[in-house]
Amino acid sequence: MSLFSSLRTPSVRADEARRMIDDGAVLLDVREKQEWNAGHAPTAKHLPLGRIAEAQRRLPAKATVVVVCRSGNRSRQATSALREQGFNAVNLSGGMHSWAKAGGAIVDRSNRPGRVA
């Protein structure tokens, strides 16, 4: 394996992510609270990027984790950090925008239809 390939963060498209979640993967949203409140996937867990060190206490150790943010940049950082912690984590390429385009549900903090903020 080359040095470059070892630095790449594994990622999946939204349709693949939805299948993984249907099969038991955890969807982890690493956006800030106000973004989460505006709209998130109904089954997602919330852990902002700045608190990713808490993942050991907040996520099942053996679960596959699909990490999402608004566009895919913060989730890429979080995915790398989670993999360093020993999690089987992948980045959702394109973030919540891709999730929505692929037909993924989005709800706000009151469980009403939400929006990507």
BABANU-684996 format. One line per 3 residues: their letters; for each residue x negated, y, z negated of N, C-alpha, C. Coordinates in nm, 4 decimals, m for minus. Each point is the difference from the previous one (the first is absolute). Last residue first. Example, Ala and Ser with C-alpha at 12.3 -4.5 7.8 and 13.67 -1.06 7.14 Angstrom:
BABANU-684996
sa) m1.2850/m0.2250/m0.7080/m0.0820/0.1190/m0.0060/0.0770/0.1090/m0.0730 | m0.0290/m0.5720/0.0070/0.0890/0.1190/0.0000/m0.0900/0.1200/0.0000 .
This chain:
BABANU-684996
avr) 2.8956/2.2809/m0.7253/m0.0503/0.1350/m0.0315/m0.1509/0.0017/0.0010 | 0.4532/m0.2996/0.1866/m0.1439/m0.0047/m0.0205/m0.0479/0.1429/m0.0200 | 0.4998/m0.1706/m0.1431/m0.0781/0.0484/0.1139/m0.1483/m0.0101/m0.0345 .
gpr) 0.5136/m0.2454/m0.1671/m0.1118/0.0906/m0.0254/m0.0664/0.0428/0.1290 | 0.5014/m0.2109/m0.2197/m0.0914/0.0083/0.1142/m0.1062/0.1063/m0.0223 | 0.1665/m0.1781/m0.4494/0.0755/0.0464/0.1162/m0.0949/0.0027/0.1191 .
nsr) m0.1135/m0.0997/m0.4695/0.0394/m0.1147/0.0825/0.0971/0.0375/0.1122 | m0.2473/0.2931/m0.3093/0.1342/m0.0364/m0.0454/0.0586/m0.1156/0.0793 | m0.4296/0.1918/0.1009/m0.0085/m0.0438/m0.1405/0.1348/m0.0401/m0.0586 .
dvi) m0.0344/m0.0509/0.5242/m0.0581/0.1002/m0.0882/0.0028/m0.0502/m0.1442 | m0.0454/m0.3034/0.4708/0.0930/0.0556/m0.0976/m0.0706/0.1059/m0.0841 | m0.0447/m0.3225/0.4848/m0.0608/0.1035/m0.0837/0.1094/0.0568/m0.0896 .
agg) m0.1140/m0.4652/0.3546/0.0884/0.0873/m0.0776/m0.0811/0.0994/m0.0818 | m0.1571/m0.2199/0.4776/m0.0074/m0.0200/m0.1447/0.0875/0.1004/m0.0729 | m0.0966/m0.0474/0.4896/0.1297/m0.0339/m0.0571/m0.0015/m0.0279/m0.1483 .
aka) m0.3602/0.1561/0.3033/0.0218/m0.1442/0.0158/0.1311/m0.0448/m0.0639 | m0.1469/0.4519/m0.0342/0.0178/m0.0273/0.1435/0.0282/m0.1476/0.0260 | m0.1066/0.1366/m0.4446/0.1312/0.0504/0.0414/0.0274/m0.0312/0.1475 .
wsh) m0.4254/m0.1090/m0.1677/0.1007/m0.0802/m0.0696/0.1405/0.0404/0.0476 | m0.3653/0.2584/0.1389/0.0116/m0.1258/0.0750/0.1067/m0.0895/m0.0602 | m0.0942/0.3920/m0.2301/0.0549/0.0370/0.1302/0.0195/m0.1252/0.0853 .
mgg) m0.2123/m0.0352/m0.4179/0.1459/0.0023/m0.0090/0.0642/0.0436/0.1316 | m0.4957/m0.1637/0.0709/0.0706/0.0394/m0.1203/0.1520/m0.0050/0.0083 | m0.3998/m0.1103/0.3071/0.1017/0.0995/0.0345/0.0886/0.0414/m0.1150 .
sln) m0.2304/m0.4611/m0.0531/m0.0449/0.0957/0.1003/0.1136/0.0952/0.0369 | m0.0976/m0.2797/m0.4492/0.1079/0.0115/0.0974/m0.0373/0.1133/0.0946 | m0.3494/m0.3210/m0.2889/0.0544/0.1320/0.0230/0.1143/m0.0066/0.1011 .
van) m0.1832/m0.3912/m0.3613/m0.0072/0.0484/0.1377/0.0690/0.1353/0.0086 | m0.2193/m0.3901/m0.3932/0.0745/0.1197/0.0376/m0.0233/0.0349/0.1463 | m0.0946/m0.3523/m0.4204/0.0158/m0.0253/0.1425/0.0895/0.1120/0.0517 .
fgq) m0.3220/0.0489/m0.4482/0.1323/m0.0223/0.0581/m0.0104/m0.0338/0.1477 | m0.3657/0.1250/m0.3170/0.0301/m0.1407/0.0185/0.1368/m0.0310/0.0574 | m0.2479/0.4277/m0.0798/0.0510/m0.0523/m0.1266/0.0400/m0.1470/0.0109 .
erl) m0.1428/0.2373/0.3825/m0.1150/m0.0011/m0.0920/0.0401/m0.0538/m0.1365 | 0.3380/0.0689/0.3126/m0.0810/m0.1151/0.0418/m0.1244/m0.0117/m0.0883 | 0.2744/0.3752/m0.0626/0.0657/m0.1222/m0.0485/m0.0801/m0.1243/0.0374 .
ast) m0.1468/0.4169/0.1657/m0.0185/m0.0073/m0.1457/0.0622/m0.1272/m0.0567 | 0.0655/0.0890/0.4578/m0.1413/m0.0300/m0.0266/m0.0250/m0.0155/m0.1497 | 0.4259/0.1410/0.1291/m0.0213/m0.1393/0.0399/m0.1436/m0.0414/m0.0279 .
aqr) 0.1167/0.4516/m0.0618/0.0520/m0.0849/m0.1075/m0.0224/m0.1475/0.0316 | m0.1125/0.3142/0.3313/m0.0905/0.0139/m0.1155/0.0436/m0.0929/m0.1135 | 0.2824/0.0243/0.3687/m0.1248/m0.0654/0.0410/m0.1012/0.0055/m0.1156 .
srn) 0.4028/0.2323/m0.0472/0.0182/m0.1444/m0.0212/m0.1230/m0.0781/0.0441 | 0.0177/0.4656/0.0721/m0.0166/m0.0302/m0.1426/0.0133/m0.1493/m0.0248 | 0.0741/0.1302/0.4477/m0.1344/0.0357/m0.0453/m0.0243/m0.0320/m0.1475 .
gsr) 0.4217/m0.0515/0.2681/m0.0955/m0.1101/0.0056/m0.1390/0.0322/m0.0506 | 0.4400/0.2606/0.0051/m0.0489/m0.0210/0.1361/m0.1023/m0.1118/0.0139 | 0.2507/0.0930/m0.4164/0.0785/0.0699/0.1022/m0.0459/m0.0362/0.1408 .
cvv) m0.1063/m0.3714/m0.3335/0.0091/0.1411/m0.0379/0.0807/0.0690/0.1090 | m0.1184/m0.5494/m0.1873/0.0560/0.1011/0.0888/m0.0112/0.1392/m0.0608 | m0.1620/m0.5731/m0.0273/m0.0134/0.1344/m0.0560/0.0470/0.1035/0.1021 .
vvt) 0.0535/m0.5478/m0.1474/0.0056/0.0855/0.1178/0.0066/0.1430/m0.0523 | m0.1642/m0.4921/m0.2246/0.0478/0.1364/m0.0191/m0.0085/0.0744/0.1333 | 0.0246/m0.5340/m0.2286/m0.0481/0.0805/0.1113/0.0631/0.1370/m0.0160 .
aka) m0.0748/m0.3115/m0.4377/0.0877/0.0440/0.1090/m0.0792/0.0648/0.1127 | m0.1513/m0.1732/m0.4453/m0.0127/m0.0880/0.1161/0.0831/0.0438/0.1201 | m0.0095/0.2420/m0.4319/m0.1379/m0.0261/0.0421/m0.0102/m0.0780/0.1299 .
plr) 0.3987/0.3474/m0.1397/m0.0312/m0.1422/m0.0199/m0.1356/m0.0330/0.0619 | 0.0861/0.4997/m0.1801/0.0327/m0.0868/0.1134/m0.0304/m0.1460/m0.0325 | m0.0838/0.3766/m0.3044/0.1312/0.0278/0.0576/0.0443/m0.0942/0.1116 .
rqa) m0.4328/0.0166/m0.2530/0.1082/m0.0135/m0.0988/0.1383/0.0055/0.0635 | m0.3906/0.0547/0.2662/m0.0192/m0.1270/m0.0698/0.1122/m0.0259/m0.0995 | m0.0307/0.4208/0.2321/0.0599/m0.1099/0.0764/m0.0129/m0.1340/m0.0715 .
eai) m0.1670/0.4629/m0.1107/0.0992/m0.0679/m0.0834/0.0596/m0.1237/0.0667 | m0.3044/0.3071/0.2185/m0.0736/m0.0829/m0.0962/0.0940/m0.0763/m0.0928 | 0.1531/0.3304/0.3153/m0.0156/m0.1344/0.0553/m0.0791/m0.0925/m0.0929 .
rgl) 0.1709/0.4848/m0.0066/0.0126/m0.0930/m0.1129/m0.0230/m0.1451/0.0431 | m0.0060/0.3779/0.3047/m0.0838/0.0444/m0.1110/0.0044/m0.0918/m0.1213 | 0.2868/m0.0715/0.3842/m0.1400/m0.0305/0.0282/m0.0907/0.0368/m0.1168 .
plh) 0.5117/m0.1100/m0.1142/m0.0739/0.0988/0.0781/m0.1480/m0.0360/0.0138 | 0.4262/m0.3152/m0.0628/m0.1239/0.0236/m0.0742/m0.0823/0.0987/0.0818 | 0.5057/m0.2941/0.0106/m0.0649/0.1303/0.0129/m0.1215/0.0088/m0.0899 .
kat) 0.3121/m0.3987/0.2856/m0.0495/0.0423/m0.1311/m0.0748/0.1304/0.0221 | 0.4115/m0.2130/0.3232/m0.1386/0.0391/m0.0269/m0.0249/0.0255/m0.1478 | 0.4186/m0.1165/0.2561/m0.0670/m0.1037/m0.0800/m0.1420/0.0367/m0.0400 .
pah) 0.2876/0.2984/0.2711/0.0727/m0.0413/m0.1210/m0.0733/m0.1022/m0.0878 | m0.2493/0.3766/0.2988/0.0644/m0.1281/0.0300/0.0642/m0.0523/m0.1281 | m0.0411/0.5260/0.0390/m0.0902/m0.1147/m0.0085/0.0758/m0.1262/0.0397 .
gan) 0.0440/0.5894/m0.0710/0.0336/m0.1185/0.0764/m0.1070/m0.1072/m0.0063 | 0.0473/0.4118/m0.2749/0.0696/0.0382/0.1231/0.0402/m0.1221/0.0817 | m0.2638/m0.0498/m0.3972/0.1369/0.0402/m0.0325/0.0808/0.0349/0.1245 .
weq) m0.4632/m0.0959/0.0454/0.0747/m0.1207/m0.0358/0.1468/0.0352/m0.0250 | m0.2923/0.3555/0.0627/0.0181/m0.0706/0.1269/0.0848/m0.1255/m0.0215 | m0.1268/0.2459/m0.3780/0.0996/0.0754/0.0765/0.0255/m0.0650/0.1360 .
ker) m0.3380/m0.1910/m0.2848/0.1353/m0.0160/m0.0523/0.1053/0.0729/0.0828 | m0.4477/m0.1564/0.2541/0.0277/0.0740/m0.1232/0.1478/m0.0083/m0.0352 | m0.2273/m0.4047/0.2810/0.0226/0.1441/0.0139/0.0273/0.0634/m0.1363 .
vdl) m0.0786/m0.4785/0.1363/m0.1018/0.0740/m0.0750/0.0137/0.1518/0.0160 | 0.2829/m0.5061/0.0292/0.0015/0.1368/0.0517/m0.0944/0.0831/m0.0858 | 0.0755/m0.5505/0.1140/m0.0483/0.0983/m0.0967/m0.0100/0.1361/0.0670 .
lva) 0.2331/m0.5240/0.0538/m0.0214/0.1267/0.0692/m0.0356/0.1035/m0.1061 | m0.0517/m0.5607/0.0080/0.0402/0.1200/m0.0734/m0.0290/0.1214/0.0871 | 0.1160/m0.5306/0.1605/m0.1038/0.1003/m0.0253/0.0603/0.1187/m0.0756 .
gdd) 0.2525/m0.3945/0.1673/m0.0455/0.0098/m0.1379/m0.1113/0.0983/m0.0292 | 0.2616/m0.1063/0.4197/m0.0626/m0.1251/m0.0439/m0.0623/0.0100/m0.1400 | 0.2000/0.3765/0.2155/0.1063/m0.1008/m0.0041/m0.0523/m0.1339/m0.0515 .
imr) m0.3125/0.3338/0.0776/0.0787/0.0333/m0.1190/0.1160/m0.0983/m0.0149 | m0.2629/m0.0321/0.3873/m0.0793/m0.0383/m0.1173/0.0788/0.0236/m0.1291 | 0.1904/0.1463/0.4059/0.0016/m0.1467/m0.0097/m0.0767/m0.0473/m0.1240 .
rae) m0.0113/0.4581/0.0950/0.1355/m0.0384/m0.0408/0.0114/m0.1514/m0.0138 | m0.4015/0.1772/0.1712/0.0143/0.0285/m0.1431/0.1371/m0.0435/m0.0499 | m0.0847/m0.0205/0.4611/m0.0719/m0.1068/m0.0709/0.0149/0.0170/m0.1512 .
dar) 0.1757/0.3377/0.2686/0.0801/m0.1211/0.0171/m0.0655/m0.1195/m0.0690 | m0.2325/0.4160/m0.0001/0.1188/0.0014/m0.0862/0.0837/m0.1261/0.0150 | m0.5224/m0.0420/0.0977/0.1065/0.0861/0.0517/0.1213/m0.0128/m0.0911 .
vsp) m0.5040/m0.0780/m0.1887/0.1096/m0.0666/0.0701/0.0959/0.1061/0.0513 | m0.5599/m0.0592/m0.1910/0.1276/0.0696/0.0093/0.0992/m0.0827/0.0797 | m0.5288/0.0132/m0.2755/0.1032/m0.0751/0.0720/0.1321/0.0760/m0.0002 .
trl) m0.4876/0.2288/m0.0106/0.1079/m0.0345/m0.0923/0.1055/m0.0770/0.0785 | m0.5541/0.0551/0.0875/0.1371/0.0237/0.0449/0.1005/m0.0462/m0.1049 | m0.4842/m0.0613/m0.0214/0.0495/0.1260/m0.0546/0.1442/0.0283/0.0395 .
ssf) m0.2597/m0.3770/0.1530/0.0225/m0.0182/m0.1430/0.0556/0.1267/m0.0644 | m0.1236/m0.0088/0.4595/0.1225/m0.0768/m0.0218/0.0276/m0.0219/m0.1476 | m0.4028/0.2295/0.1248/0.1203/0.0751/0.0375/0.1263/m0.0784/m0.0296 .
lsm) m0.4203/m0.2099/m0.0589/0.0252/0.0979/m0.1056/0.1275/0.0772/0.0299 | m0.0206/m0.4817/0.2108/m0.0793/0.1216/0.0059/0.0349/0.0914/m0.1158 | 0.0151/m0.5522/0.0272/0.0843/0.1172/0.0000/m0.0890/0.1236/0.0000 .
